[in-house]
Amino acid sequence: MSKTIDLQVEKSRSLIGGYRAHIDELRDKGVNTQQLDKMEADLGRLIAAGEQCDQMRAQLSEQVRQMNEILQTVKDDFLEQKKIVKTAYEQPQWQRYGVLDKR
């Protein structure tokens, strides 16, 4: 999980634990166990969502790596093919073969 999520989970758990330990003192301030139970449930959902995002990031990272490999292959092939025309013909003729370079 991200550092932001980790820190929030840690702070929230600490707060919930402290509130539960002193719930009798906090009831007259509007705090109840249902609120704390909801906060804990929300933390569980946050943790699950964070883990899902981590998995998606890992998958995306792998997909981007594969795409970059393909891109490099396409660029290399392009340069190799373009070189054939540039070395065999004069610059004014390059455009006939799809080579748009001016130099």
Secondary structure, DSSP 8 states (H G I E B T S, - for coil): --HHHHHHHHHHHHHHHHHHHTHHHHGGGT--HHHHHHHHHHHHHHHHHHHHHHHHHHHHHHHHHHHHHHHHHHHHHHHHHHHHHHHHS-HHHHGGGT-----
